[in-house]
Amino acid sequence: MRVWFNRWFSTAYHLITLMRAGAPDGTVFVGSSPNPHMLYRLVCDEWEEEPALPPGEEYAAFALRFCREHAIDVFFPRHALTELARHRDAFRAQGTILATGAAEMMALLDEKAAAYEFFAARMPALVPPYRVAHSYEEFVAAYEELRPLCARVCYKLTQDEGARTFRVIDDRIAEAGAVWSKPGTKLTWEMAQKIMRGYDFSVPFLLMPYLDGREISADCMETAAGPIVIPRFKTDHRYSEVCFDADIMALCTEVMQHLQIDVPINIQLRSDGTRYFLLEVNPRMSGGLQLSCLASGINVPAIALSRLVGTELPWAYPEHGGVRRVANLETPQLLEG
């Protein structure tokens, strides 16, 4: 069996290592990226430097050709995920299993406003107040509508990955004497207006209250034995806590039922201090999945690969649930306690 990872995050190093541990002997892992120095190259059996193509039709044609020429059996895409999902039948016709959900669902989740609209119709309590801005005037109006509802407003593009455009509007960072403030992704309302006046809004912005409670990154997957749900509570930059909270697991299970995606997904939730709201759903293995696997003992990448080729690997939650802390390191370590 030959498995391809295209243009992933560096944490694919851990995903491939986990997948290899449960894969049949002789499985070959092929990696590719325009960057020849990607960390996951170290755990691939074969490596190809791919062209720096944008995620469109040209890249889909490249990927189909790559799978033919390298006899790829299973393809786990990250780059161009939505575009590639539209070609699932073409990959299958030439003998490659594409590890994505249906194209329509991939496109829905790729557009954050559309995803919120989808869940607002099915799980309204899960969706925070939000506005979508298609122009500078709509951006200002959205901020003015949301500001009375919360301490701070945040925004991001409706099409974003890795929170690259996420910002929090916080005028406190410019107060006299705020020398200990760490702006990071924060900016003042004046700065936000200046930036937005120069933006063409070809991709709209989504605005919502900034939720300052705990964040959960839940790694999930449907299996024949039932859904896997591993809620990973983010605490600080040093470690996370995996806690098998029954309410959170039930919430994530309901989300999965609406999506009907048969590959690993990541559900991100955040609290306002009283209840949890949906941030987004990533329809792929998360960058921190190895942390969930380490803390739970459930090898999600290996289970996913086996399911795609028709074999169900056994799995079980830890006998003693509790809270399992795991260090947020590039090479994770399980902590005591």
C-alpha positions in Angstrom: 0.0 0.0 0.0 1.3 3.5 -0.9 0.0 6.5 1.0 0.5 10.2 0.0 0.6 13.3 2.2 0.7 16.5 0.2 1.9 19.9 1.5 1.0 19.3 5.2 1.9 21.2 8.3 5.1 20.1 10.0 3.1 18.1 12.5 2.3 15.6 9.8 5.6 14.1 11.1 3.6 12.7 14.0 0.6 11.7 12.0 2.7 9.6 9.6 4.6 8.1 12.6 1.3 7.1 14.2 -0.2 5.8 11.0 2.9 3.7 10.2 2.6 2.0 13.7 -0.7 0.5 12.7 -0.2 0.0 9.0 0.5 -3.3 7.3 4.2 -4.2 6.8 5.5 -2.8 3.5 3.3 0.3 3.5 5.1 3.1 1.8 4.6 6.8 2.8 5.1 9.4 0.1 5.4 13.0 1.1 5.5 16.2 -1.0 5.8 19.9 -0.6 7.3 22.9 -2.5 9.5 23.3 0.6 12.2 20.5 0.6 13.0 21.1 4.2 9.6 20.1 5.7 10.0 18.1 8.9 7.7 15.3 7.8 10.1 14.5 5.0 12.2 12.7 7.7 9.5 10.0 8.2 8.6 9.5 4.5 9.9 6.6 2.5 9.8 8.7 -0.7 9.8 12.5 -1.2 8.9 14.7 -4.1 9.2 18.5 -4.4 5.9 19.6 -5.8 5.2 22.8 -7.8 3.9 25.8 -5.8 0.5 25.8 -7.4 -2.6 27.5 -5.8 -5.5 25.3 -4.7 -7.4 25.2 -8.0 -8.1 23.1 -11.1 -4.4 23.1 -12.1 -3.5 21.6 -8.7 -6.2 19.0 -9.0 -4.8 17.9 -12.4 -1.3 17.7 -10.9 -2.6 15.6 -8.0 -4.4 13.2 -10.2 -1.3 12.8 -12.4 0.9 12.4 -9.3 -1.3 9.6 -8.0 -1.2 7.8 -11.4 2.6 8.1 -11.7 3.4 7.1 -8.1 0.7 4.4 -7.9 -0.9 6.0 -4.8 -3.5 3.8 -3.1 -4.6 6.3 -0.4 -4.2 10.1 -0.5 -4.5 12.2 2.6 -4.7 15.8 1.3 -4.3 19.0 3.2 -3.5 21.6 0.5 -6.4 22.1 -1.9 -8.7 19.9 0.2 -12.0 21.3 -1.0 -10.9 21.4 -4.7 -9.6 17.9 -4.5 -12.9 16.6 -3.0 -14.7 17.7 -6.1 -12.6 15.1 -8.0 -13.1 12.1 -5.6 -14.7 10.0 -8.3 -11.8 10.7 -10.7 -9.3 9.6 -8.1 -11.4 6.5 -7.3 -11.6 5.6 -11.1 -7.8 5.5 -11.3 -7.4 3.4 -8.1 -6.8 6.1 -5.4 -8.9 6.5 -2.3 -9.2 10.2 -1.4 -9.5 10.8 2.3 -12.1 13.6 2.2 -15.8 14.0 2.8 -18.2 14.8 0.1 -17.4 17.8 -2.0 -20.5 19.7 -1.0 -19.7 19.3 2.7 -16.0 20.2 2.2 -17.1 23.4 0.4 -19.5 24.3 3.2 -17.0 23.9 5.9 -14.4 25.8 3.9 -16.7 28.9 4.1 -17.1 29.9 7.8 -20.3 31.9 7.3 -21.9 29.1 5.4 -20.9 26.7 8.2 -22.5 28.9 10.8 -25.7 29.2 8.7 -25.8 25.4 8.4 -25.5 24.8 12.2 -27.8 27.7 13.1 -30.6 25.8 11.3 -29.8 22.5 13.2 -28.1 23.4 16.5 -28.9 27.1 17.1 -27.6 27.1 20.6 -24.1 26.2 19.3 -23.7 29.3 17.1 -22.6 32.6 18.7 -24.0 35.9 17.5 -22.2 36.8 14.2 -22.3 39.1 11.3 -20.8 38.8 7.8 -19.3 41.9 6.1 -19.0 42.2 2.3 -17.9 45.8 2.4 -16.2 48.4 4.6 -19.5 49.9 5.5 -20.9 46.5 6.5 -17.8 45.8 8.6 -18.3 49.0 10.6 -22.0 48.4 11.0 -21.4 44.8 12.1 -18.9 46.0 14.7 -21.3 48.6 16.0 -24.1 46.0 16.3 -21.9 43.4 18.1 -20.0 45.7 20.4 -22.8 46.3 22.9 -23.2 42.5 23.3 -19.6 41.8 24.5 -16.4 43.1 25.9 -14.5 42.7 22.7 -15.3 41.9 19.0 -13.1 39.6 16.9 -13.0 39.0 13.2 -11.5 36.7 10.5 -11.9 36.0 6.8 -14.8 33.6 6.0 -12.1 31.5 4.2 -9.1 31.1 6.5 -6.8 28.4 7.8 -4.7 28.3 10.9 -6.3 31.6 12.1 -4.0 33.6 9.9 -6.5 36.5 9.6 -8.0 36.2 13.1 -7.8 39.5 15.1 -9.3 40.9 18.3 -10.3 44.5 18.5 -9.1 45.8 21.8 -8.5 49.5 22.5 -6.8 48.7 25.8 -3.6 47.9 24.1 -3.1 51.6 23.2 -3.9 52.9 26.7 -1.3 55.1 28.4 0.9 52.9 30.6 -0.1 49.6 28.8 3.6 48.6 28.7 2.9 45.0 29.8 0.2 44.4 27.1 1.1 41.8 24.5 -0.7 43.0 21.3 -0.2 39.7 19.4 -3.4 39.4 17.3 -5.0 42.4 19.0 -5.4 45.8 17.4 -7.4 48.9 18.1 -10.7 49.9 16.5 -8.9 52.8 14.7 -6.3 50.4 13.3 -9.0 47.9 12.2 -10.8 50.7 10.3 -7.7 51.8 8.6 -6.9 48.3 7.4 -10.4 47.6 6.2 -10.6 50.8 4.2 -7.9 49.4 2.0 -9.4 45.9 1.6 -11.4 44.9 -1.5 -13.7 42.4 0.4 -13.3 39.8 -2.4 -13.5 37.4 0.5 -16.0 38.6 3.2 -15.2 38.9 6.9 -16.9 37.2 9.7 -17.3 39.2 13.0 -18.4 37.8 16.4 -17.9 38.4 20.1 -14.5 37.3 21.3 -15.1 34.3 23.6 -12.6 34.5 26.4 -13.3 31.1 28.1 -11.7 27.7 27.7 -11.1 26.4 24.2 -11.6 22.8 23.2 -10.0 21.1 20.1 -12.0 17.8 19.8 -10.5 15.2 17.5 -13.3 13.0 16.2 -14.0 10.2 13.7 -16.8 7.9 12.9 -16.1 4.1 13.2 -18.1 0.9 13.0 -17.7 0.6 16.8 -19.2 4.1 17.3 -17.8 7.7 17.2 -14.4 8.5 18.5 -14.5 11.9 20.4 -11.3 13.1 22.2 -11.9 16.5 23.7 -8.6 18.3 24.2 -8.9 21.3 26.5 -6.4 24.0 25.8 -5.0 25.5 29.0 -1.8 27.4 28.2 1.1 27.2 25.9 2.8 24.5 27.9 0.2 21.7 28.0 -3.4 20.6 27.1 -5.8 18.4 29.0 -7.7 15.5 27.5 -10.9 15.1 29.5 -13.7 12.8 28.4 -16.5 15.2 29.4 -19.8 13.5 28.6 -21.7 16.7 27.6 -18.9 17.8 25.2 -18.7 14.3 23.7 -22.4 14.3 23.1 -22.3 17.7 21.5 -19.5 16.7 19.2 -21.3 13.4 18.3 -24.4 15.5 17.3 -22.2 17.7 15.1 -20.7 14.6 13.5 -24.2 13.2 12.8 -25.1 16.3 10.8 -21.9 16.3 8.8 -21.7 12.6 7.9 -17.9 12.7 7.2 -16.1 9.3 7.4 -12.6 10.6 7.9 -11.0 12.3 10.9 -12.3 15.8 11.7 -11.5 18.4 14.3 -14.2 20.4 16.1 -13.2 23.6 17.8 -15.3 25.0 20.6 -14.9 27.9 22.9 -16.7 29.1 26.0 -17.9 32.5 26.9 -17.7 31.5 30.6 -21.2 29.9 30.7 -21.5 27.6 27.7 -19.6 26.4 24.6 -20.0 27.8 21.1 -18.7 26.4 17.8 -15.6 28.2 16.4 -15.2 26.0 13.3 -14.9 22.4 12.0 -11.7 21.3 10.2 -12.6 18.3 7.9 -9.1 16.8 8.2 -6.7 15.6 10.9 -5.7 18.4 13.1 -2.2 19.8 13.7 -2.5 18.6 17.4 -4.0 15.2 16.8 -0.9 13.4 18.0 -1.5 15.0 21.5 -5.0 13.5 21.6 -3.7 10.1 20.5 -0.9 10.2 23.1 -3.2 11.1 26.0 -6.0 8.7 25.1 -4.0 5.7 23.7 -6.3 5.8 20.6 -4.3 5.8 17.3 -6.7 7.8 15.2 -4.5 8.1 12.0 -3.9 4.3 11.9 -7.7 3.6 12.4 -8.5 6.1 9.7 -6.1 4.5 7.2 -7.4 1.0 8.0 -11.1 2.1 7.6 -10.4 3.6 4.2 -9.1 0.2 2.9 -11.9 -1.8 4.5 -10.5 -2.9 7.8 -11.7 -1.9 11.3 -9.0 -1.7 13.9 -10.2 -2.1 17.5 -10.1 0.8 19.9 -11.3 1.7 23.3 -11.4 4.7 25.6 -9.0 4.6 28.6 -10.5 2.5 31.5 -9.9 5.4 33.9 -11.0 8.6 32.3 -10.1 11.6 34.4 -7.9 14.3 33.1 -4.8 13.4 31.1 -2.4 16.2 30.6 -0.1 16.3 27.6 2.7 18.7 26.9 2.4 21.1 23.9 5.8 20.2 22.5 6.8 19.4 18.9 7.7 16.0 20.3 4.9 15.5 22.9 5.5 14.1 26.3 2.8 12.7 28.6 2.9 14.6 32.0 2.2 13.2 35.4 -1.0 14.1 37.1 
